[in-house]
Amino acid sequence: MHQKHTAPGRLIKAAGPFVLLATNRPFR
């Protein structure tokens, strides 16, 4: 199950929480 066209979407969805955590922290 290796779909390239879905890779970007998955990355964005997976990066969502990470970005929120990174922005939530006082990290510059």
FENDADA-V321518 format. One record per backbone hydrogen bond with DSSP energy under -0.5 kcal/mol. NH is the residue of the N-H (numbers start at 1). CO is the residue of the C=O. E is the energy in kcal/mol with one decimal. If there is no record, write none. Layout:
nh=(NH;NH)
co=(CO;CO)
e=(E;E)
This chain:
nh=(3;4;7;8;10;11;12;13;14;15;16;17;18;19;20;21;22;23;24;25;27;27;28)
co=(1;2;4;4;6;7;8;9;10;11;12;13;14;15;16;17;18;19;20;21;22;25;26)
e=(-0.6;-0.6;-1.0;-0.7;-2.4;-2.6;-2.8;-2.8;-2.6;-2.7;-1.6;-0.7;-0.8;-3.2;-2.2;-2.5;-2.7;-2.9;-2.3;-1.4;-0.6;-3.0;-0.6)
